[in-house]
């Protein structure tokens, strides 16, 4: 074995050990166990971690951790994300590996409207007098405050918490409005995700052949919903301004005014649109329709009963001869419908979706106090 290979193997073992420490610490916190960030990190490790002598123990840990508490929410934008830190270490140890799973967030492009991609943002102006867009990254309250101040040069302001889909949306909404010439990054950069640093790295360096943002320190900076042409149009159209970490709204407004003055007041909207616009890629949008067909689930039907005095939800399972087969109890919808699905007590997708809806209503009735009435399937 060569000296360089031996050193490389030792470095990988050290990094794998650090991954284990990060994950173990994260799993010790309930909010991490319930976070989609942690679940996706564990799933990526299970699918991508090479089965070498040094990583087999970690794989066993990953399998065990994946059986812990179910996912309850998406990224919380924590100051330190253990899942993100562990994946950063993983890609440092195994740079040749591409993530096995893409994020599960939805992504939709709307036609004939601006902004074309929906999200949590405030649109204040669309014309040439508003050349500045602001991303407040993980500082949601800052976006609301700036929107309330309504500086006349501000076009759009909103958060960007993820280094992949969040960045995809920023790119599409920006290039769809040629009046936007500055993207100002402010607020807290989500630890681990580094969406702000990813946007800045994208502007400076672009993407590689796998659509990974070059130089990003985020854990999964792979852009799956934009084209290379859209990326280059974004880099050419705007100047990205770094105020990452700043939450002083007055300072940010001053910077917005300063940037607008750089363009000069003599430029017309037509001048902004001189270059041929880039065709924004999209996916089909399917309009949901009411179904007139009712498909009977041969496995039976359920009667949902919220029991306020016990703080639980009961699902009574009946055959179509109205014989009570079993009673499932739980304190949250997910545990009940997962038990039903895993045991094969529901066989139709529409029935499973209906159960999820009704169980959620029952849970809300317990929390809020309204009377629960079960809808017909």
URKA-V475127 format. One record per backbone hydrogen bond with DSSP energy under -0.5 kcal/mol. CO is the residue of the C=O (numbers start at 0). NH is the residue of the N-H. E is the energy in kcal/mol with one decimal. If there is no record, write none. Layout:
co:CO nh:NH e:E
co:CO nh:NH e:E
This chain:
co:1 nh:5 e:-2.3
co:2 nh:6 e:-2.3
co:3 nh:7 e:-2.3
co:4 nh:8 e:-2.6
co:5 nh:9 e:-2.1
co:6 nh:10 e:-2.2
co:7 nh:11 e:-2.2
co:8 nh:12 e:-2.3
co:9 nh:13 e:-2.2
co:10 nh:14 e:-2.3
co:11 nh:15 e:-2.7
co:12 nh:16 e:-2.1
co:13 nh:17 e:-1.9
co:14 nh:18 e:-2.3
co:15 nh:19 e:-2.1
co:16 nh:20 e:-1.8
co:17 nh:21 e:-2.5
co:18 nh:22 e:-2.6
co:19 nh:23 e:-2.6
co:20 nh:24 e:-2.2
co:21 nh:25 e:-2.4
co:22 nh:26 e:-3.1
co:23 nh:27 e:-1.0
co:25 nh:28 e:-2.0
co:28 nh:31 e:-0.5
co:28 nh:32 e:-2.1
co:29 nh:33 e:-1.8
co:31 nh:34 e:-1.3
co:33 nh:71 e:-3.4
co:33 nh:72 e:-1.6
co:34 nh:38 e:-1.8
co:35 nh:39 e:-2.8
co:36 nh:40 e:-2.1
co:37 nh:41 e:-2.5
co:38 nh:42 e:-2.5
co:39 nh:43 e:-2.3
co:40 nh:44 e:-2.2
co:41 nh:45 e:-2.6
co:42 nh:46 e:-2.0
co:43 nh:47 e:-2.2
co:44 nh:48 e:-2.6
co:49 nh:51 e:-2.0
co:51 nh:54 e:-1.1
co:51 nh:55 e:-1.3
co:54 nh:58 e:-2.3
co:55 nh:59 e:-2.0
co:56 nh:60 e:-2.1
co:57 nh:61 e:-2.7
co:58 nh:62 e:-2.4
co:59 nh:63 e:-1.9
co:60 nh:64 e:-3.0
co:61 nh:65 e:-2.2
co:63 nh:66 e:-1.3
co:64 nh:67 e:-1.9
co:72 nh:35 e:-2.2
co:77 nh:190 e:-0.8
co:79 nh:81 e:-0.7
co:80 nh:84 e:-2.6
co:81 nh:85 e:-2.3
co:82 nh:86 e:-2.0
co:83 nh:87 e:-2.4
co:84 nh:88 e:-1.9
co:85 nh:89 e:-2.0
co:86 nh:90 e:-2.5
co:87 nh:91 e:-1.5
co:88 nh:92 e:-2.1
co:89 nh:93 e:-2.9
co:93 nh:96 e:-1.9
co:107 nh:117 e:-0.6
co:109 nh:112 e:-0.5
co:115 nh:109 e:-4.8
co:115 nh:117 e:-0.6
co:118 nh:120 e:-1.2
co:119 nh:158 e:-1.1
co:121 nh:123 e:-0.6
co:121 nh:156 e:-1.9
co:126 nh:129 e:-1.6
co:130 nh:180 e:-2.6
co:130 nh:181 e:-2.0
co:131 nh:154 e:-3.4
co:131 nh:155 e:-0.8
co:132 nh:183 e:-3.1
co:133 nh:135 e:-0.5
co:133 nh:157 e:-1.7
co:134 nh:185 e:-2.7
co:135 nh:138 e:-2.7
co:136 nh:159 e:-1.1
co:137 nh:139 e:-1.4
co:138 nh:142 e:-1.3
co:139 nh:143 e:-1.6
co:140 nh:144 e:-2.1
co:141 nh:145 e:-2.5
co:142 nh:146 e:-2.2
co:143 nh:147 e:-1.9
co:144 nh:148 e:-1.6
co:145 nh:149 e:-1.5
co:150 nh:153 e:-2.0
co:152 nh:131 e:-1.7
co:154 nh:123 e:-2.7
co:154 nh:124 e:-1.7
co:155 nh:133 e:-2.6
co:156 nh:121 e:-3.0
co:157 nh:135 e:-2.2
co:163 nh:167 e:-2.7
co:164 nh:168 e:-2.2
co:165 nh:169 e:-1.7
co:166 nh:170 e:-2.4
co:167 nh:171 e:-2.2
co:168 nh:172 e:-2.5
co:169 nh:173 e:-2.0
co:170 nh:174 e:-2.5
co:171 nh:175 e:-1.2
co:173 nh:176 e:-1.8
co:176 nh:179 e:-1.9
co:178 nh:180 e:-0.5
co:180 nh:238 e:-2.0
co:181 nh:132 e:-2.8
co:181 nh:183 e:-0.5
co:182 nh:184 e:-0.5
co:182 nh:240 e:-2.7
co:183 nh:134 e:-2.5
co:183 nh:185 e:-0.6
co:184 nh:242 e:-2.2
co:186 nh:244 e:-3.0
co:187 nh:137 e:-2.7
co:187 nh:189 e:-0.6
co:189 nh:193 e:-3.4
co:190 nh:192 e:-0.9
co:191 nh:218 e:-0.9
co:193 nh:197 e:-2.1
co:194 nh:198 e:-2.2
co:195 nh:199 e:-2.1
co:196 nh:200 e:-2.5
co:197 nh:201 e:-2.6
co:198 nh:202 e:-2.1
co:199 nh:203 e:-2.1
co:200 nh:204 e:-3.4
co:200 nh:205 e:-0.6
co:201 nh:205 e:-1.8
co:205 nh:213 e:-2.1
co:207 nh:210 e:-2.1
co:210 nh:222 e:-2.7
co:211 nh:207 e:-2.1
co:212 nh:215 e:-1.6
co:219 nh:221 e:-1.7
co:220 nh:212 e:-2.8
co:220 nh:222 e:-0.5
co:221 nh:223 e:-0.7
co:226 nh:230 e:-2.0
co:227 nh:231 e:-2.4
co:228 nh:232 e:-2.1
co:229 nh:233 e:-2.2
co:230 nh:234 e:-2.3
co:231 nh:235 e:-1.8
co:232 nh:236 e:-2.2
co:233 nh:237 e:-2.1
co:237 nh:239 e:-0.5
co:238 nh:182 e:-2.2
co:238 nh:240 e:-0.5
co:240 nh:184 e:-3.0
co:240 nh:242 e:-0.8
co:242 nh:186 e:-0.5
co:242 nh:245 e:-2.4
co:245 nh:186 e:-2.5
co:246 nh:248 e:-1.0
co:247 nh:251 e:-2.1
co:248 nh:252 e:-2.4
co:249 nh:253 e:-2.2
co:250 nh:254 e:-2.0
co:251 nh:255 e:-2.3
co:252 nh:256 e:-2.3
co:253 nh:257 e:-2.2
co:254 nh:258 e:-2.6
co:255 nh:259 e:-2.0
co:256 nh:260 e:-1.9
co:257 nh:261 e:-1.0
co:258 nh:262 e:-0.7
co:259 nh:262 e:-0.9
co:259 nh:263 e:-0.8
co:263 nh:266 e:-0.7
co:267 nh:271 e:-1.1
co:268 nh:272 e:-1.1
co:270 nh:273 e:-1.2
co:277 nh:279 e:-0.5
co:283 nh:285 e:-0.6
co:284 nh:286 e:-0.5
co:292 nh:294 e:-0.6
co:293 nh:295 e:-0.6
co:295 nh:297 e:-0.7
co:296 nh:299 e:-2.1
co:300 nh:317 e:-3.1
co:301 nh:303 e:-0.5
co:302 nh:315 e:-2.9
co:304 nh:313 e:-2.8
co:305 nh:307 e:-0.8
co:306 nh:309 e:-0.7
co:306 nh:310 e:-1.8
co:306 nh:311 e:-1.5
co:311 nh:306 e:-3.1
co:312 nh:329 e:-1.7
co:313 nh:304 e:-3.1
co:313 nh:315 e:-0.5
co:314 nh:316 e:-0.5
co:314 nh:327 e:-2.6
co:315 nh:302 e:-2.2
co:315 nh:317 e:-0.6
co:316 nh:324 e:-3.4
co:316 nh:325 e:-1.2
co:317 nh:300 e:-2.2
co:318 nh:321 e:-1.9
co:321 nh:323 e:-0.5
co:322 nh:318 e:-2.2
co:325 nh:316 e:-2.8
co:327 nh:314 e:-3.0
co:329 nh:312 e:-3.3
co:331 nh:335 e:-1.3
co:332 nh:336 e:-2.8
co:333 nh:337 e:-2.4
co:334 nh:338 e:-1.5
co:335 nh:339 e:-2.2
co:336 nh:340 e:-2.7
co:337 nh:341 e:-2.9
co:338 nh:342 e:-1.3
co:339 nh:344 e:-2.4
co:340 nh:343 e:-1.6
co:347 nh:351 e:-2.2
co:348 nh:352 e:-2.5
co:349 nh:353 e:-2.2
co:350 nh:354 e:-2.4
co:351 nh:355 e:-2.2
co:352 nh:356 e:-2.1
co:353 nh:357 e:-2.6
co:354 nh:358 e:-3.0
co:355 nh:359 e:-1.8
co:356 nh:360 e:-2.1
co:357 nh:361 e:-2.4
co:358 nh:362 e:-2.2
co:359 nh:363 e:-2.4
co:360 nh:364 e:-2.2
co:361 nh:365 e:-1.5
co:362 nh:366 e:-2.0
co:363 nh:367 e:-3.4
co:363 nh:368 e:-0.6
co:364 nh:368 e:-1.4
